């Protein structure tokens, strides 16, 4: 279960996995984007976006190895 919190330093949001914050977190400027990434990662859905940073953020927060490989393959096709 991923969580979203407001960053104290900058005007951005942090999407993180509470089990391993150090290895599984990413900084996002808009809350709606953080919510979208959270939904896609929790349901293991590949994005329709062609934005490499969006896919990279998804790669940073996932711990599922199969889903991680799918995201990396998708990232390589962009």
SVG drawing of the C-alpha trace seen along z (x, -y; Angstrom):
<svg xmlns="http://www.w3.org/2000/svg" viewBox="-6 -25 23 36">
<polyline fill="none" stroke="black" stroke-width="0.4" points="0.0,0.0 1.6,-3.3 1.1,-6.5 1.2,-10.2 2.4,-13.0 3.2,-16.7 6.9,-17.6 8.0,-20.1 10.9,-21.5 9.4,-22.2 6.0,-22.6 5.8,-18.9 4.3,-15.6 6.2,-12.4 4.8,-9.0 6.4,-6.3 6.1,-2.7 6.0,-2.8 7.8,0.6 10.9,-0.8 10.9,-4.6 14.7,-4.9 14.5,-2.7 10.9,-3.1 9.9,-6.8 9.6,-9.5 8.9,-13.3 6.0,-14.6 5.0,-18.2 1.2,-17.7 -1.0,-15.7 -3.2,-14.4 -0.2,-12.8 0.8,-11.2 -2.7,-9.8 -2.7,-8.4 0.7,-6.7 -0.4,-5.3 -3.5,-3.8 -1.6,-2.3 1.1,-0.8 -1.3,0.7 -3.3,2.4 -0.3,3.3 -1.6,1.5 0.8,0.3 0.5,-3.5 -0.9,-5.0 1.5,-8.0 4.5,-8.4 6.3,-10.6 9.5,-8.9 9.6,-10.7 6.1,-9.4 7.2,-5.8 10.5,-6.3 8.4,-7.4 6.4,-4.2 9.6,-2.2 10.9,-3.8 7.9,-3.0 7.1,0.6 8.4,3.7 6.7,6.3 9.5,7.8 7.2,9.0 5.5,5.6 8.9,3.9 10.2,5.8 7.0,4.9 7.6,1.2 11.2,1.4 10.3,3.0 7.7,0.3 10.2,-2.4 12.7,-0.9 10.1,-1.2 9.6,-4.9"/>
</svg>
